[in-house]
Amino acid sequence: MSRTNLSILLATGLLGVLLWMIDGIVGEYMLMEKVRGITPITGTPDTDPPQPNVGRPENERRDSETALVETVTAVVTPVRPANGRPRMQSAADLTAFLDGLGLDATVAIRKSQAWFDQRGFLGPTELYGRNAESSPAQLYEDFDDATLLALAGPGDLGALHALAEESVESDPAEAYRWYRQAASNGSVAAMINIGLLLTRWNPSAQRFGSDPGYRDKVEALLEPIADAEELGLTWIVAAARIGGLPVLRGRNVIDLLQSQVPGVGAEVIETACQQSAKLMLKLAGERRTRGQVIFTQEPPPVFIGELNLNELLPCQEQIAPIVDTSSCAAQPVMPRPDWPTTLWICLDP
């Protein structure tokens, strides 16, 4: 081969590499555009230690409507070290991140907290700057029983949760009834609590052997329930279908779903998954009877959650959640040093 031909080949190859690099850069900017104007933050994640410590009206929808499938449209990928993600352990971290994207962090945090309050999550939330002392849950703890009962009558979620928590260690049937009423009034947190309690209470002979009186109460509650594990999982899966990824934010719930329940077979799990749809319809009917809004698709403006709902649930069928995150952007973050997960951003820049 002549030297001239070799030079032409080398030039052609270099040109091809250059075009490939340009195409990659253009693709990256197209991806940023698809994430609704959210621009990645560059730089090294902060390595400082963790810091110590009702929104828009909902539109009614028929329970027979088909919920949208929760999907990921794009992923915000900031330039960062290969082993690092932006820290997301406090309201200060979230505010700095959103401000860097040109978003109104104050409004996003306020509306996000209101979204969770409406669904019964009334405890502290470090990501939104709410500590234990400033949370509504603490306020209800200071009320006497007469006040709680008066508030619970019209369906106040804080009062219903407080009454349930007062009864958990003394009267499980009473706790179940209060949580059940809260769930009927729209508390997804109560649905998760029912699932966790039924799952915990089922092996009562082993867990409560030291307290025969309490064990008897637990067994009396579970007696009319054929499969307590199945019913517990039914409540948690139904909560996931109603609230989507935002409500599955507790590690205890995620770990339970991923590791399942010891001694529970695939048949019981699948039955629980199927029964969750019936439970959703039952709750929707109860809400409609009282003239309440059924369920809504709107997600909170910003929240921490996993990337894919169906990877969390032990169900064989694909679950279509009501809360729709198809227009949200997903940003890998670190809520804890040992927990890499995702920050979902569901608002316009």
C-alpha positions, -999 to 999 in steps of 0.1 A, spaced: 0 0 0 14 34 -9 21 61 17 -6 83 1 -33 56 5 -22 49 41 -25 86 49 -60 87 34 -71 57 55 -57 73 87 -75 105 80 -107 87 73 -105 68 105 -98 99 126 -127 116 109 -150 87 119 -138 89 155 -144 126 155 -180 122 141 -187 95 167 -176 119 195 -198 147 182 -228 124 179 -223 114 215 -222 150 227 -253 158 207 -271 128 221 -262 139 257 -277 174 251 -308 158 236 -312 137 267 -310 168 289 -337 184 268 -359 154 273 -356 158 311 -378 189 308 -350 214 311 -333 199 342 -295 205 338 -271 181 356 -250 196 384 -212 191 380 -186 187 407 -177 165 436 -205 154 460 -203 170 494 -185 146 518 -195 163 551 -213 140 577 -251 140 578 -267 169 595 -287 162 627 -316 167 633 -530 205 522 -514 209 487 -532 213 454 -568 200 453 -571 164 440 -593 156 410 -617 128 415 -613 98 392 -634 66 388 -620 35 403 -627 16 371 -602 38 352 -570 21 342 -540 36 360 -510 47 341 -479 25 343 -451 41 363 -421 46 339 -389 64 338 -386 89 309 -350 100 315 -322 99 340 -303 130 351 -267 120 352 -244 147 367 -207 145 361 -192 131 393 -165 107 404 -172 71 394 -179 60 430 -199 91 441 -235 104 440 -249 137 452 -255 135 490 -292 138 498 -295 135 536 -312 168 546 -333 197 535 -301 217 530 -288 191 506 -321 190 487 -323 228 486 -288 232 472 -295 206 446 -328 221 434 -314 257 435 -285 245 413 -311 233 388 -328 267 388 -359 253 406 -378 268 436 -368 245 464 -390 262 490 -422 256 471 -412 221 460 -404 210 496 -436 226 510 -459 209 484 -441 176 487 -446 176 525 -483 184 520 -486 155 496 -473 131 522 -494 147 550 -526 141 530 -517 104 528 -510 100 565 -472 103 566 -472 128 595 -439 120 612 -404 137 608 -389 139 573 -353 151 573 -353 156 535 -381 182 539 -366 198 571 -392 184 595 -379 170 627 -397 150 654 -406 181 675 -421 200 646 -441 171 630 -479 168 632 -475 134 648 -459 150 678 -487 175 681 -513 147 682 -493 129 709 -499 158 732 -538 156 728 -559 138 754 -581 109 744 -613 130 744 -597 154 719 -584 126 697 -618 109 696 -635 142 687 -611 147 658 -612 111 647 -650 112 642 -648 133 610 -618 113 598 -588 133 609 -558 112 599 -535 124 627 -560 115 654 -568 81 639 -531 73 637 -525 85 673 -554 63 686 -540 33 667 -505 38 680 -518 41 716 -535 7 712 -507 -13 694 -491 -26 726 -523 -31 746 -551 -40 723 -542 -52 687 -578 -54 676 -584 -18 686 -552 -7 668 -563 -25 637 -598 -8 637 -583 27 640 -558 20 613 -585 5 591 -606 37 596 -576 59 587 -570 38 555 -606 43 545 -601 80 549 -571 81 526 -541 72 547 -517 51 527 -494 52 557 -522 33 577 -524 7 549 -486 0 552 -489 -1 590 -517 -26 588 -496 -48 565 -466 -46 588 -486 -53 619 -504 -83 605 -471 -97 592 -455 -92 626 -484 -105 646 -490 -138 628 -463 -159 646 -478 -148 679 -471 -180 697 -434 -174 692 -433 -137 694 -456 -131 724 -450 -163 744 -439 -141 774 -472 -122 774 -501 -148 772 -527 -121 776 -515 -101 747 -510 -133 727 -546 -142 732 -557 -108 719 -535 -111 688 -548 -146 681 -584 -134 686 -578 -107 660 -562 -131 635 -587 -159 640 -612 -146 614 -583 -140 590 -574 -172 570 -539 -162 561 -525 -132 581 -493 -131 560 -514 -130 529 -536 -102 542 -505 -83 554 -489 -85 520 -522 -76 504 -524 -43 523 -488 -34 514 -492 -42 477 -524 -22 476 -506 7 492 -480 5 465 -506 4 438 -524 35 452 -493 56 462 -467 42 438 -430 47 445 -433 78 468 -450 58 496 -424 29 495 -398 50 512 -392 30 544 -363 5 544 -384 -18 566 -411 -20 539 -387 -23 510 -367 -51 528 -399 -69 536 -410 -69 499 -376 -79 486 -370 -107 511 -407 -116 514 -420 -132 545 -402 -162 561 -423 -194 555 -447 -178 530 -448 -196 497 -452 -182 461 -489 -192 460 -497 -171 491 -477 -141 477 -495 -143 443 -529 -145 460 -520 -114 480 -510 -96 448 -543 -105 432 -564 -95 463 -547 -61 464 -568 -50 434 -600 -59 452 -589 -41 483 -583 -10 462 -618 -11 449 -632 -16 484 -614 15 497 -624 35 467 -661 26 473 -658 36 509 -644 70 500 -670 76 473 -698 68 497 -686 96 519 -682 120 490 -644 120 493 -619 122 464 -610 87 454 -573 85 443 -552 109 423 -523 104 398 -503 135 407 -469 127 424 -452 149 450 -429 175 433 -398 158 447 -392 126 467 -368 98 474 -377 64 460 -366 34 442 -363 33 404 -388 7 395 -419 -4 414 -422 -39 399 -387 -47 409 -397 -42 445 -430 -61 446 -429 -99 448 -459 -101 423 -457 -120 390 -480 -96 373 -469 -61 364 -484 -36 388 -498 -4 373 -497 23 401 -522 51 402 -496 78 409 -479 86 376 -442 94 375 -438 92 337 -430 129 334 -405 129 363 -367 129 361 -347 105 381 -314 115 398 -292 89 415 -284 101 451 -272 90 485 -298 94 513 -274 75 535 -238 64 531 -250 28 527 -281 34 506 -277 45 470 -312 53 456 -330 78 434 -343 114 438 -374 119 417 -381 154 404 -416 159 392 -419 197 385 -412 221 357 -379 241 357 
